[in-house]
Amino acid sequence: MEHVSLFLTKPTRRYPTKIFSALICLIACLPFFLQAKFVIGIVGKTKNDSFYIQSYKGCMAFAKSHPEITCLYDGPDDYQDIRTQALIINDMVKSGIDGLLVSTTDSDYLVNRALKDLYEKKIPVITFDSDLLPKDSRYRMAYVGTNNFDFGVALGNQLKQITDKNTKNICIQSGHQTAPNLNERIAGVRFALSGQSEQRLSGQNGWSEFSRCPLYSLGKRGLSLEQVVNIVKMKQPPAFVAVAGFAQFNPQYVELLTPYKDSLALNEITIISADTEQIQLDALHQGLSSANVGQNPFEMGRLSAQLMFEVIVNDKKPAKEFYYLDFHYCQQANALTCTINH
């Protein structure tokens, strides 16, 4: 019996020691758990556009009240480069992200070169600003941003309010030829002017598209501005409608358009542009744009981050597939008050 009692007393000596050791380890590791982060990658079509920087700020604003979340921002530096966008996303995956927010430049390329891999790795994706094509929708959980067809209609309606010419020619400027959101906006412009969205304007309701248009700039600021100047310096220029703000993001826009200020005031030249970044509003206030229709990039980033937080932290999927945000109208008279840029 003495041997048995000695055998039984050994565990009672060791067991509290194990508990004590475990508690010491837990206390020592507690700072690590408290500082653990869920990383949300956010990738725009271009990195240096203030539009996507605002979306990043929206993500950071959400993360400020949720310290377990951090936002990792990147994108092609200077223009809409579909290959670079996919490579950046793949690098993010290698570095370790828990979710991705992305604005689509080319749906097919993005899916095949990046998003299929995220899908297999069960890394959730939410698109903002520019959605995937409907056939690729399974590779993202939701879309947050503007209803781009309606946005194009709004641009077209602004043009109708300004133009009083009988013969109405128009030149549409876009970015990348495959960008889903920009193509939807072109369709919306055509619908507003002609009642159909499938074909180029060729006289419907008096509207025709200039033979060299649409112009595609790939989002290159220099090329975008060059395209604007080449149109407005024509003897009888068509109305210029940009479905993205690339030309007006160029810091030389004011300098190069100032010679045409009087013609703009007389509606001999019409320039209507998407987006209302501060640099654009400054130009509009100076009378160097006819009108701008703006979006809410900050809220795109904030709401996308909120939805992604629910997915990766609480395992709660978005309640809807589409989260459409409002847009706003800016003219010279209200250029200083029509929106807030972050």
N, C-alpha and C positions, 0 to 999 in steps of 0.2 A: 504493500500500500504506500509505503514511503516513496518508492520509485515512481509510482503513478502520480502522487501528489506533486513531486518535483517536475514531472512532465507537464502537468496541468498548469503549473505556475509560470512556465516560460512564456506562453502566449500572453498572459496578463501583464507581463513586464514589457513585452515587445509592442503590443498593440497600441498603447498610448503613445509610444515613441513614434510609430508610423503616422498617427494622426497629427502629432505635433510637427513632424517633418513636412507633412502635406500642407499644413496651415502656413508654415514658414515659406514654402514654395509658392503657395497661392498669393500670399502678401507680397512676395518679391516680384511676382509676375503681374500683379494688379495694374501697375502703370502701363504695361504693354497692352492689356485688354482695353483700358480706358482710352488709349491713344489709337486703337485700331481704326482704320479708315476703310470705307467703301469708296472706290475710285470710279467716278463717272467721266468718261471721255466725251469731249464735245468737239466735233469737227465740222467746220463750215466749208463752203466751196472754195473760199480763199481766207487766209489767216489775217491779212492786214486790212480788211475792210471793216470800217467802224460798225457796220450792221452786225457782223458776226461777233465782234468784240462786245457789242451790247448784249447779245445772247449769252456770251460767256459771263458777263457781269450779272445777268439774271440768274444763271446757275450758281454763281458765287453768293448772291444775295440769299438764295435758299440755303446754301451750305452754311452761311453765317449763323443761322439758328439751328443747324443740325451738324454739330462738330464732327460727327462720325462720317460725314460726307466730305469728299474733296473733289474739285472739278479740274480736269486735265484738258487744256485747250491746245488745239493745233489745226493745221490745214495747209494747203498749198500756199506759198508765200505771195505770189504776184498775180496769178490768173487761174482760171478754172481748168485745172489739169487733172483729168480723171485718173491717170496712173498714180500721180503723187498722192491723191486723196486715198486711194486704196492702200498704198504702201504705208502711209501714216497710220491708218487704222490697224493694219497688220502689226506694225511696230508697237502700237498701244496695247494690243492683245498680248504681245510677248512681254511687255513691261508689267502687265497685270492691271486690267480694268474689270470692273464688275458690271458695267453697263455702258452703252454707247448712245449718244445723241448725234445725229448726222443730218446734214443738208445734202440731198442727192444731186450730183452733177450728171451722172449717166447711170441709169438704173441697172441695165444689163451688166455693165462693167463692174459696178460696185458690188452687185450680188455675186457674180462669178469670181471676182478677185478678192473679196473680203467677207461679205455678209454670210455666205454659205458656211464659212469656217466658224464664224461667231454662232451661227445657228446650231452647228454640230457641237460646239463647246457650251451651249446653253447660256451664252452671254446675251442678255436682252438688248434690243435695239428699239429706239424711238426716233422717228424722223421729225425734223422741224424745218420750217421754211419751204423745203422742196421734198415732196414725198417720193417713194418708189412708184413705179408703174403698177397698176392694179394686178397684173399677172405675178408680180413679185411681192405682194403685200404680206405673204406669210413670213417673210424675213424681217418684219418689224411688228411691234405690238400696237403702236398707235402713231398718228401724225398730229403734230401741234403746229399751227400757223395759220396763214391766210388761206381762204378759199380762193385759189389763184385764178380760176375762171371768172368768178365774181369781181376779183381785183382788176382783171383785164377789162371787164365790162365798165367798171368805174373809170378807168383811164379813157376808154372810148367815149363815155358820156361827158367827161370833162372836155374832150375835144369838140364834141357836138355843141356844147354851150359856148365855146370860144369862137369857133369858125362860122363865118357868115357868107362864105364864098359859094357860088353856084357849082363851080367845078372843084371838087374836093379831092386833092391828092394827098396821100399819106405815105410816110416812110416809117416802118417799125424797126426799132433796134433791139436786139436781144444779146445774150451772152453766149453760152455754149449751145450748139445746135440741138443737143440731146437733152438739155435740162428740162425735166418734166414740168416744173412750176412755170418756167418761162414760156414753154410751148402752150400751156393752159392759158396763160395771160394773152398770148397772141390770138388764140382762139376767142377769148373773151372780147378783145378789142374788135375783132372782125364781126362778132355777133352784135355788139352794141351798134355798129355802124350799118350793118347790112341785114341782120336777122338770121344769118347763117355763120357757121364757124369752121367749116370744113375746107373752104377754098379761099384763094387769094381774092381780094376785092378787085372787081373788074367792071365797075359802073353801078353796082347795086346801090340804090338810094343816092346816086351821084358820087359815090366814093370809089376811088381806084388806088391801087398801090403802085408806087413808083417802081419802075422796072428793075432797079438794082437792089430792091429791098424785099424781104427783111435783111438787115445787116447783122452779122454775127461778129462779136468782138472778142469772144472767149473770156470776157471780163477784164481784158487788158485796158488799163486806164488810158494809156497813150493812144492806142488804136481807137478806143471808144470816142475820145474827144476829137480825134482826126476825122472820124466819120461824121460827127455832128457838124464840124466846121465845113466839111466838103458839101454838105447838104444846104446849110443856111446861106452859103455864099453864092448859091445858084441864083440866076436872074428871077425865076419864079419857083422858089423852093417849096417842096411839099411839106405839109405839117409833119413835125418830127415827134414820134411817140416812142419813148424808151421804156421797155417793160422791166428794166432794172437800171439802177442809178450810176452805172460805171463811169460814164463821161463826167458826171457832176461830182464824182469822188476825186477827180483829177484836180490838184491844186491850181492848175493853169486855166481851169474853166472860166473863171471870172475875167482874167486878162484877155483870153482869146474871144470871148463872147461880148465883151464891152463894146466893140465897134458896131454891134447889131442891136444895141439897146433901144434905139429909137424905132427900128423896124419891129422889134418885139412889142413895144408900147402901142404901135399902130396896128398890131395883128397882121402885119405883112409877113412876119415870121412867127411860127408857133412851135414852142418846145414844151412838151408835157412829159414828165418823168415819174417813174415809180420811185418810192422811198423819200424819206424826209430826214436824212442825216443832217447834222448841224451845218456841214459845209454846203449842203444843198439849200438849206433854208437861208443861209447868208446870201447865196446867189439869187434866190427867189426874191428876197427882201430888196435887193439892188435892181430888180426888174430884168434879170437875165434868164428867167424861166417864166413860162406862161402859167403853169400850175404843177403841183406835185401831189401825188396820192401816196400816203405813208402807211407803214405797217407798225407792228409792235414787237421788234426783235428781242427787247429785254424780257417781255412777258413770255415769249417763245422759250427762252432759256430757262426762266424761272419755273414755269409750269411743266416743262419737259423734265426738269430735275426733280420736281415734286412727284411726278408720276413714276419716274425711275426709282426714286427713294422707296416708294410704296412697293415696287416690284422686288427690289433686291434686299430690302430690310424686312419688310412685312409680308412678302410673298403674295402681294395683292395686285392683280392685273388691272390695267386701265379699264374703267367702266365703259368707255366708248372707243371707237376706232379713230374718229376724227374729232379734234378739238380746234374748232375754227375761232380765230380772234378777229376783232374789229379792225377796220382801217379808217384813216382820216384824210381830210382834204385840206390842202394848204394853197393859198393864193398870196399875192404880194401883200395884201392888206392885213392878213393875219399870220404872216410868216414867223413872227416872233412869239406867237402864243398858241399855235395850232397843235403843238405836241411837246413832249418832254424827251430830250435825249439824255441818256445816262452815261 
